[in-house]
Amino acid sequence: MDKNDIIYVAGHRGMVGSAVCRALAASGYRNVITATHGQLDLTDRRAVREFYAASAIKTAIICAAKVGGIGANSAGNATFLHENILIAMNTIMGAYEAGVKRLLFLGSTCIYPRMAPQPIPEDSLLTAPLEKTNEGYALAKISGLKLCEFLRRDCGVTYHSLMPTNLYGPGDNYDINGGHVLPTMIRKFETARTEGHKSVPLWGSGTPLREFLHVDDLAAACLFVLEMENPPDLLNVGTGVEVSIRELAEKVQAATGCTAAIEWDSSKPDGTPRKLCDSSKLRSLGWKPRISLEEGLARTVADYRREVAAGTIRL
């Protein structure tokens, strides 16, 4: 990418999109354009096509998505499939129809089978059934990455995808009912600490294994692959370090300074038993994460407290 190219970041207000915008600015990219939902509804095909047609965009980075934790996904697979597939199809095809030559589509490692080999390699895609609790979201993301792959193969555009592991960091969604596991834990432990609760209820058994990547590391990976002339179609992005949900809870508890007891509700679903992605392809190209989980948690708790104090927290 040239520093003067017009770059469109879809979903710039979300955790991932805002991190990508920060990374672009820090790297000297001067012409980043964005649009709020009020300005551009990404589920509206005509509006998206008109937006692309009116802008001389050279590169598009698709961070926009409807996201949520295990509870929100399992209760709303239809909505997650419908909205995310519209966003993916509209932003990718709209870019192609407008002559955009470079596009990076961001998905999630939930695209892989529930019982995929561990660590999960990119070539395990579509080899076995998906995790049912987030099947709708996963199918939409698979459709997006496949559309990028097909357009690249059939039409010669450099459209490619990154599949990050579980993300966290500034600007996350701390909705207790719809948020992901780590921000939900931060809010619950912080609430217990500030309000003097004696216990913190958490879903499941605490036994599933997960991997967590700070969103600023993902943003760095985005710029890394976008600056490559001929990147692979699909790359995983992760730390290679896994932790049980129980261990994660203890780390969040320590980072917040909360002394409340943890109460596990085993009647709630655990989701996929283990999910560790194989990021060796990306590492072999020269990228590696910089932020440890302990450092990232300390930074994220501090960010959460600043956002609460400023009244800007996403709930």
Number of C-alpha atoms within 10 A of each C-alpha: 15 12 14 12 15 19 26 24 24 26 22 23 18 20 20 29 23 21 23 26 22 16 20 21 14 10 12 11 18 15 15 18 15 17 16 12 13 6 10 15 14 26 19 13 17 12 16 20 19 13 19 20 16 9 13 15 22 19 23 24 27 24 22 23 23 16 16 20 20 21 20 18 23 20 12 17 18 13 15 24 20 16 17 25 24 18 25 28 21 21 26 25 19 21 25 20 11 18 15 21 16 20 25 25 25 24 26 19 23 22 25 27 22 19 17 21 15 12 15 20 19 18 9 15 16 13 11 12 13 21 19 15 22 25 23 24 29 26 20 24 28 20 16 28 26 17 19 27 20 16 18 18 13 9 10 10 18 22 30 28 27 23 24 24 26 23 22 24 24 24 22 23 23 21 16 17 13 17 22 22 22 23 26 21 22 22 21 21 28 23 15 19 19 9 9 12 16 12 16 21 14 20 17 18 16 17 14 17 19 20 22 22 24 27 25 24 23 26 19 21 24 21 17 15 21 19 12 11 9 10 17 16 18 23 21 22 28 29 25 18 14 20 19 16 22 17 14 23 21 15 17 23 22 15 21 21 12 22 16 16 14 16 13 15 14 12 9 13 14 19 17 19 13 22 26 24 28 21 23 19 16 21 17 9 12 11 17 19 17 14 16 14 20 14 12 21 24 17 16 21 20 15 17 24 15 14 15 12 10 9 9 11 18 14 13
